[in-house]
């Protein structure tokens, strides 16, 4: 069981990295880094299509990663 969870943790880690790298960037230019993204603060819209799918997939994989990490910690303590 421990080996399976360890392999699952490795696969989830790689998939999370890929999912984060595939997400579209939020900033249009380097100037938006200095403004703090104030224009995006009040003009938020819901993500749609590919962006929404990637957000959900990253969230689900992140939650699964934490659950596997807790399970591995529990198994390694016994």
C-alpha positions in Angstrom: 0.0 0.0 0.0 2.8 2.4 0.9 4.5 1.8 -2.5 1.3 2.4 -4.3 0.7 5.7 -2.5 4.3 6.8 -3.0 3.9 6.1 -6.8 0.6 8.0 -6.8 2.2 10.9 -5.0 4.9 11.1 -7.7 2.4 10.9 -10.6 0.2 13.6 -9.0 3.2 15.8 -8.5 4.2 15.6 -12.1 0.6 16.1 -13.3 0.2 19.2 -11.0 3.4 20.7 -12.5 2.1 20.1 -16.0 -1.4 21.5 -15.1 0.1 24.7 -13.6 2.4 25.2 -16.6 -0.5 24.8 -19.1 -2.7 27.5 -17.4 -2.9 30.8 -19.3 -1.1 33.7 -17.7 -3.1 36.4 -16.0 -0.7 39.3 -16.7 -0.4 40.9 -20.0 2.8 42.8 -19.5 5.6 43.5 -17.1 3.9 46.8 -16.1 1.0 44.9 -14.6 3.5 43.4 -12.1 4.2 46.9 -10.7 0.6 48.0 -10.6 -0.3 45.0 -8.4 -3.1 43.8 -10.7 -5.5 46.5 -9.5 -7.3 46.4 -12.9 -8.1 42.8 -12.3 -9.3 43.3 -8.8 -12.7 44.9 -9.8 -13.0 43.4 -13.3 -13.1 39.8 -12.4 -15.0 37.5 -14.6 -15.6 33.8 -14.2 -13.2 31.5 -16.1 -14.7 29.6 -19.0 -13.7 26.8 -21.2 -10.2 25.5 -21.0 -9.2 27.9 -18.2 -12.0 26.8 -16.0 -11.2 23.1 -16.6 -7.5 23.7 -15.8 -8.4 25.5 -12.6 -10.7 22.7 -11.5 -8.2 20.0 -12.5 -5.4 21.7 -10.6 -7.6 22.1 -7.5 -8.7 18.5 -7.5 -5.2 17.2 -8.0 -3.9 19.5 -5.2 -6.5 18.1 -2.8 -5.7 14.6 -3.8 -2.0 15.3 -3.3 -2.6 16.5 0.2 -4.8 13.5 1.0 -2.1 11.1 -0.3 0.6 13.0 1.7 -1.5 12.6 4.9 -2.0 8.9 4.2 1.7 8.4 3.6 2.5 10.2 6.8 0.0 8.0 8.7 1.4 4.8 7.2 5.0 5.8 7.8 4.3 6.4 11.5 3.1 2.8 12.0 
